[in-house]
Amino acid sequence: MEKYFYQGNNETDVYLFHEGNNNNLYKFLGTHIYSDGFGTYTRFLVWAPNAKHVNLVGDFNDWDDYSLPLQKLHDEQIWEICIRDVKIFDSYKYRIVTQDSEVLYKADPFAFHSELKPKTASKVYDIDGYKWNDIKWLTKREETDIFHNPMSIYEINLSSWRKRDENYLSYVQLADELVSYLKEMNYTHVEFMPLMEHPFDGSWGYQLTGFFAATSRFGCPKDLMYLIDKLHQNDIGVIMDWVPAHFCRDDFGLRKFDGSNLFEKSDQYLADNDQWGTLNFDFSKKEVVNFLISSALFWLKYYHLDGIRVDAVAYMIYLNFAGKDIKNEDGGYENKEAIEFIKKLNQTIKQEFPSTFVIAEESTSWPNVTKPVEEDGLGFDFKWNMGWMNDIIKYMKMDPIFRKDHHNLLTFSIMYTFNENYILPFSHDEVVHMKNSMIGKMPGTYDEKFDQIRLLYSFMFAHPGKKLLFMGNDIGQFDEWNEYKDITWEVLEYEKHQQLKHFMKDLNKFYRDNNEFYDLDTSYSGFQWEDVNNANESLIIFERINSKNEKIICIFNFTPVKREKYPVGVDYYALYSVVLNSSMKKYGGNLLRNKPYYSKNNGHNDRKFSIKVDIEPFSAMFIKLNKLRNINIK
């Protein structure tokens, strides 16, 4: 029996690939195991149109440079070989000879598995066959309108969440420990920073070499499937960051893959990404667009992801975002090729996986990011609200005495918050590079820092938009995030941190249980100002409203001064109850109980009735109608 052979054919797959429309490209290119009348064989296919020669080297041929030559398919761009006696987990690379006779050893761009860093070879892996147990979740997902349901996201870097004996927790270990934590804290979703293969921990996973390979740091691909399966079985949605803007420069990766600028722009000035020291994808090539869209579809299909967050969208859509004076053919700065890629990506995902969602990390005022492509939008489902995030952090970092002069930082976001479908992010980017931790940004004494972080998170959860918190934020970690260390869980030995964790657990549950916060989350009809102009006392009040016109009154005091008998207009002659108060003693405040408030026939702020509430320093209060009072009012 021959040691190797060539199969040929695949005209349809090849044609669709070169047209940019092979959505199942990962089933064609790369490494795949087949059976015939003689047993099993493994087929290797690689796109290297400018290579002079390509050989396969690996464990199965003792890494011999010449014994396994690949042959071109009919398109003269894709090389193939079929060999027997290959085992699962065998390592391999492609030995590519360029037109200049330079020899390159490249990992497989379509590999499903890779060697553990610092090794860089690809591994043969059978990606099929995992037995999922999340049908209940997937059925529920299809029936759920995510825009009008709660979304509280826990953003996590698996390398530094929790370690054991200085080693990473595996995907399988995380299936117990992470799931348990997320359930305890009442999060609805987890967002993984990129889990695709990358060589450098310091890149946080954003400089990739394997767009189809789950990083081997934590186990094999089916171990990650097991983790996601467990999350779904426990009603926790899964989002992953995905990076189509640029890729890693390492020699074994996509850079000058066949000796030419194959995946990157042919003009090196356009190819070089000086901001991150990476290389920009060439969106003018249909094959590159197909490679990237196929990657996104692969993760949604094989790993059952509920959503992906597209990293660095602003960098993609603006040619000059990183400071280079590059213009398009019309003299503008819009990257037309990247914009068309984004639209095609979002349309394709909607067609293939309509119950999933796509999030844009987009930091500019580009219009209609979350409008459908058919309505001249980019087609994303959600966008990070970087404007709100920057404004509120700037406001909270101020000494409270100066906040009255910057009241607009609290209120301006409502002017635009319903123009897009927003997520409010306190992400990893806000707790690195000397920016301080979230609690470290708060001014004042030790106790005041905790009072204000509870106030800030309460404001975040009451404000329109979905919620995202980076790991460590919910327990008051004082250290900045360090990708080489785990969260300082030891802070939970201290009462204030325990109380903050308790508060976040209750805040998440309160948010989930009260649909006033999300039923009309994308409409002005779900929000009403009650007191917007009290800059002098740095106090605001608004209502969140559901489709039944049920309301939660949200009161925020951003000063260290207690406000007593503060008038609040209400709709009914009734008993009103405080349903959540950040100043309760169990959360680290001073209150043992909340007062009931009976409305009086004294109108206030265009409301027929009013209550007079006591508002603790640096506090948030949520108040709801409890019971109507049967007294005639003349």
N, C-alpha and C positions, 0 to 999 in steps of 0.2 A: 504494500500500500504506500502511495506517495506520501512524503513527509509534509509537503505543502502543495496547494493547488489554487487556482483562480476561478472565481465563480462568474464574474462579469454581470451583464444585464443591468437591472435597476434603472432602465431608461426613465421611467416616470419619476422616481425619487430624485434622480439627477436633474431632470428638467425642472421640477418644482423647487429644488434647492437653488438653482441658478436664477429662477424667477422670484425667489424670496418668499415662497409660499408653502414650504414643506413644514407644516406645523409639528409633524412627528419626526423631525430631523434626527433627534436623539435615538430613534429606533433604526436609523439607517447608518449614519456615520458613527465612528467609535468602535467599540468591541462588543460582539454579540455571539452567543453560544447557540448552535443549531444541532439538529440530529439528521442523519441520513441512514442508508442501509448498512453503513460500516461503523456506526456509533456516533459520537459527538465530534464536532469540530468548532473552532472559534474563528470568526471572521473579523478582520481588522480593516477598517477603512479610514483614510485620512485625507483631508483637503489640503493639498500642497501644490498648486498649479505651476509654481516657478521652480520647483525642485528638479535637479538633474537626475538624482537617484534617491530612493527611499528604501531603507532596510528596517526590519523589525528586530529588536534586541531585547532579551529578557531572561528570566529564570529558566524558561523552557528550552533555550538554546545556549545556556551558559554565557549569555551576553556576547555571543559571537557577532562581529560586525557585518558578516557577508553571507551567512548561511540562509537567511530568510529575506530575499529581495521582494519588494512589492512591485506590482504591475499596475499601469494606468488603466482606468476604465475608458469607455469610448469618448468621454468628454475631454480627455487629456488633462484633467485637473485633479481628479480623485484617484488615489492609489489604494490597492487592496491586496490582501493575501488571506488565505484560509489555511489553518494548521490544526493538526490533531495533537493529542497528548498535552493540552493546556489545562492547568488546574485553576480553580477559583483561588483568588488572592495571589496568583503569580504576578510578579512585578515586570513592567516592560516600559520601553520608550521607543520612539521612532528616531532612527539615524538618518538624518536628512543631509544630502550633499547639495549645496547651492550651485547656482550657475557660475559662481566664482570659485567653485571647488572647496569651499569652506564646509567643514563637517559640524553639524549641529545635532545635539541629542535633546529631543523634545518630548515632554509629557503629552498625553493624548488630550486634546481640547474637549473631547466628549466622554472622557473617563467618568465612571460612576464612583470610583474609589481611588484613593491615593495612598502612598506610603506616608508614615508618620514623619513629620518634620524632625530633623533637618533633611531627611531623605526626600527625594523629589520625583520618584518614578510613579507612573500610574499602576493600578492593579486591576487585573481581570475580576469582574464581579457580575453576578447574576442579579440584576435589580428587580426581577419579577419574583412573585411567589409569596410575599408577605400577606398573612391572613389578618385583614383589618377587622376590628370590632367596634367601629364607630358609626354604623349605619343610622343609629338613632340620632346622633349629632348631625350627620349630613342631611337627614330628612328634615330635621328642625331648621337647619341652615337655609334650606330651600324655601321654607315657609316663613322665614323671618325677614322683615324689612329693617335692615340694619340702621337706616337713617332715623328711625323712630323707636329705637331700642337703646338700652344703655350700653356704653362701651367705655370701660375703664381698663386701660392697658398698662401692664407691668413690663417695662423695657429692661432687657437683661443681656449681659455679656457672659456667656457660659464659662469663659476662661477664668473669670474673676468673681463669680457669684459666691461660690463656697468651695473650698478645697479640703482634701483629706490627706494628711501626711504630705503636704506640699504638692499633691497630685490633683489633676482635674477630676471632678466627679464625672463619671461616664454618663452617656445618654440613659442607660438603664438605671443607674443610681438616681439620676435626676428625675426619672419617672416617678419615684417615690417622694423624694425630698422637695422638689420644686412644685409638684402637683399639690402636695400637702400644704405648702406655704401659700400658694395662690388661692386655694380653697379657704384656708383660714382667714385670709385677708380680703376675701370677697371680690377679687378682680374678675372681670369678664374675659379678658384676653391677655395673652403674653406676646410680646414682640421680641424676637431673637435678633440681636445684631448678627451680621452675616455669618451663616454656617457653611458657606461654600468654601472650598479649599483655598488656603492662603498661606504663604510661607512665614510671614512676619507677624508675631503677636502684637507688636506696636502699631500695626495698621488697623487694629480692632476688627479685622475681617473685611475691610473695605478695599484692599488691594489684592485682587483675586488672580489665581491661576487655574482654578477648576470650577467652571460655571455649571457643571452637572454633578460635581462630587461633593457630598457632605464631608466636612472636615473630619479627618481621622483622629483628631485630638481626643475625641470623646467616644470613639468606637466606630463600628461599621455602619453603612447606610440603613440597614434594617433595624439597628438599635435606635437610630433617630426616628424611624417610622414608629417603633414601639413607644417612644416618648410622646410623640404627637398623638398616637392612638390613645394613650392614657390620659392626656390632656382633654381630648375630645370626650372620652368616656366620663370625665368629671365636669363636663359642660364648660370647658375653657377653650376659647378660640385661639388660633395660632396664626401669627403674622411673622414674616421674616423680611429683613432688609435685603434688598437686591440691587446690584450695582452695575448698571449698563452704560455708565458714562465713560469709564476708563478701566485700565487693567494694569497689572503688575509688570515691571520691567525685567524681572528675573529671566535669565537666559534660557531656562528650561521651559518657560511659558509661551505665551502668544507672541511675544516681541519678535519681529522679523522671522516669523515662523518657518517660512521656506526660503529664507534669505532675502525676501522682499518685505515691504510694509504691507503685509497681507490683511491683518485685522485692524491695523492703525492707518491713519491718513498717510498717503504717499508723500505729501509735503511734510518734511520733518518738523518744520516750524509749527504747523497745524497739529501734528501728531503729539508733540511734546506737551505734557501737562505739568507745567512748572509749579503749580500750587501744591500738588501732592507727589511730584516726582514719579508720575506714572505716564501712560500713553493713552491717548483718546481713541475711542473706536471710530471707524470710518463708516458713517451712516449712509454714505452714497453708494456703498456696495450692497447689493441685494443679499448676497450670501452672508454678510456680517449681520445685517438686520434679521435674517432668518435664524442665524446662530443665536442671537440674543432673545428673540421672541420664543424660539423653541426652548431655551433655558427656562424662561418664566413659566411656560406651559408645563414643562417637565416637573417643576417643583409643585405646581398646583395639582397635577395629576398624581404623581407618584408619592408625594409626601402629604397629600390632603391638606395643604395650606389653605387657610380661610382668606388670607389676604397677603399682599406683598407691599412693602413700602419702597418706592423707587427713590434711590439716593441721588442727591446732587442734580435735581431737575433744573434749577436755575443755571447751573454751570452748562448744562446741555443746550438750553434754548437760547442762550446769549453767547455770541461769538467772542465778545469782549469781557465776559464776566470775570475772568482771571487777570484782567489788565492788559491783555494783548489787543492792539488796535487792528482787529480783523473785521472786515465788512463783507456782506454778501454781494451778489451781482447787482442788486438794486441800491447799494450804498447804505443799507441798514445793518444793524447788529444782530438780527434774528438768525439763528441757525436753522434754516429751512429744512435741511435734511434731518436734523435731530427732531424737529417738531413733527415732521411726517412720520418718523419712526415711533414717537410717543403716541401719536394718534392711532397708528396701525396696531401697536402693542395693546392699547386699551380696548380698541374695537375687537381684536382677536380674542382677548381674555373674556370679554363680555359674551362673545359668541360661543366660546368653548366651555367656559365655567361661569355661567351667569349669576350664581349665588355667591361668588367670591367678590372681593373688592381690592382696589388699588389705591394706595396713598402716595401723594407727592410730597417730598421734602422740597418745597419751593419757597424761597425767601424774598421774592420781589412782588411787585404789584401787577404781574402779568395777568390779564383778565381771563375769566372763564376757564380757570384751571379745572374746575369740577363740573363744568357743563359738558353735555354729550358732544361728541365730534360732529354729529349732525346739526348741532346748534352753534357751530363754530367754536366749540370748546376743545380742550385737550383730552377730555374723556376720563379724567381721574374721578374716583368716588369721593376722596377726601384730600384735604391739604393741611399741612401743619400751619398753625396760626403763629408765625414767627413775630408778627407785629405785636400781637397781644402779649406774647411771652416776653419780649424785650421791654415793652412798656411797664408791665407789672413788676418785673424784676428791678428795673430802674427805680420805680416808685418805692418798692419795699426796702431797698438798700439805703434810702434816705433817712436821715434823722427825722423822726416824726414831726418835729417843729417846722420843718420845711415842706412837708407833704402838701399843706394847704395851697402852696403856690404851684403845685403840679397836679392839680385835681383831674385835669384832662387825661392824664395817663391812666386813670381808673375808668373813665367814661367813654373815651374816644372809640374804643373797639366796637361798641354797639352800632356805630355809624356804618360799619362795613361787615359786621359779623355774619349777616345773612346773605351776603353776596356769593359766598362759597360754602361748601360743606367742610367745616373746620374740625381739626383736632388740636386741643390745647396741650402743647408739649413742654414738660420739664424733663428734657432728655439728657443723655450722657454729655452732650456738647456744652451744657451749662454748668458742669461740675468738674471741669478739667482746665488745664493751661492757666493756672493761677486765678481762675474765676471764683474759687471758693465753693464749698458745698452749699446746698440750698439753705440749710439752717445757719451756716456760717455767714451767709449774705445778710441775715437779719441783724439790725442794730440793737443796741441796748444790753441789758444784763442777761445772765444765763437764763433766768426765768422768762424774761421778755422775748428772748429768741424763740423759745418754745411756744409762747402765746402767739407770736406773730406768724410762725410757720403753720400753726393750726388755722389761723385767720386766713393766710394765703391759700392754703389748700381748700378751705371752705369756699372762698371766693371762686377758685378755679372750678370746683364741682357745681357751683350754682350758675356760673357763666355759661351761655350757650356754647355748644361744641362738645365733642368727645374728649376724653381725658387720657393723658399719658404721663406716667411717673417712672423715672429711672430707678433701678434698684438702689437701695440704701437711703433714698429720699424719704421713704415711709417710716424709717426708724430714727431719723435724725442723725445720720452719720456726719460727723464733723470733718473728717478727712475728705479731701478731694478724691475722686475716683482714680485708682491706679490699676491699670490693666494687668499688672503683675502680682497684685495682691487681692485677696478676697475682701468682701464687705467686712467692716469692723463690727461683726455681730456681738462682740463683747460689750458694746455700749448698752445692750439690753440688760446688763447687770445693774444698770442705774434706773431709778424710778421714773425720771422724766422721759427717758427713751421708751420705757415700757408703756407709759401713759400715751405717748404719741402714737405708738404702734396700735394701741387699743382704739385711739381716736380714728386712725386711718381705716382700721377694720370696720368700725361703725359708720364712718363717712361713706365708704364704698357700699355698704349694705343699704344705708339710707338713700343713697343715689339710685341704686338698683330698684328699691322698693317703692319709689315715688316717681311716677312717670311724668309729673309736672316738669321734671328736669330734662326730659328727652322726647316726650310725645310730639311736641311741636318745635323740635330743636333747630329746624332749618327755616323758621318763619317768625316774622315780627309778632304774629299773634300768640306766640309762646312766651313773650317777654313784655313787661310793662314797668317803666320807671315809676317809682313812688316818691323818691327824694334824690334828685340827681345833682343839685347845685349847692349842697352844703360843704363847700370847699373849706370854709373857716374851721369847721370841726372835723374835717376829713372823714365824713360819714356818708354812706350811700345806702339807699334802700330800693330794692326792686322786687317784682313778682315774677315767678315762673309759673306758667299756666299750661294745663293740658287741654285736650279737645273737648272735655266735659266742662270746661271753664272752672275747674278746681285749681286752687292757687296755693303756692307756698310763698310767704313773705320772707325775703332774705335781707337781713340787716347786718351791716359791716361797719365796725368802728376801728379806724386805723390810727388812733391816738391812745396814749396811756391814761386818758382821762375818762372816768365813768360818766355816762350821760343818764340822768335820772328823769323819769316821767317824760320821756321823749315821745312826742305825738306821732302816731302812724295812722294814716287813713285806711279804713277797711270798708267792706261792702255791706256787712250785716250787723244787726243787733244780736250779738252772740258771744259765746265763750270762745276765746282763742287760746291755743296751747302752744308752748314752745316745744317743738319736736326734736330739735337738736341744738345744742349750745356748746360752743368750743371752750367755754369757761367752766365747765363742770369739773369738780374736783377729781373725778376718775380719769379725766383727760389731762390733768396738770394745772387746772385752774383753781378757783376758790369757792365756787358755788356747790352747795350740797343738793339743792333742789331748784326747780324752775317755778316761777310764779304763774298762776293762771291770769289771763287778762280778759276782762269783761268790757266790751265796747260800750261807748257812751254816745248819746245823741248829739255829738259835737263833730260836725264835719271837718275834714282836713284833706288838703290836696285833692280837691274835687271828689272826695268820697263822702258819703252821707254820714258815716259813723267814724269813730276813731278809738284807738286804744293808746294808753301811755305806758311805755315800756322802759325798763331799766336795762341799760346796755353797759356791760362790763368793759374795762379797758382792753384794747387789742382783741376784740372778740367778734365772733359771727354767731348770729341767731337765725334759726329757721322757725317760722310760726305758721300754724295752719288753723283754719276754722275747725272748732271741735263740735259745738252744739249751738243751734239757733235758740234764741230765748223768746218765749211766747208772751211778749209784752207789747201792747199797742203803743205805737209812737205817733203822737199827734204833731 
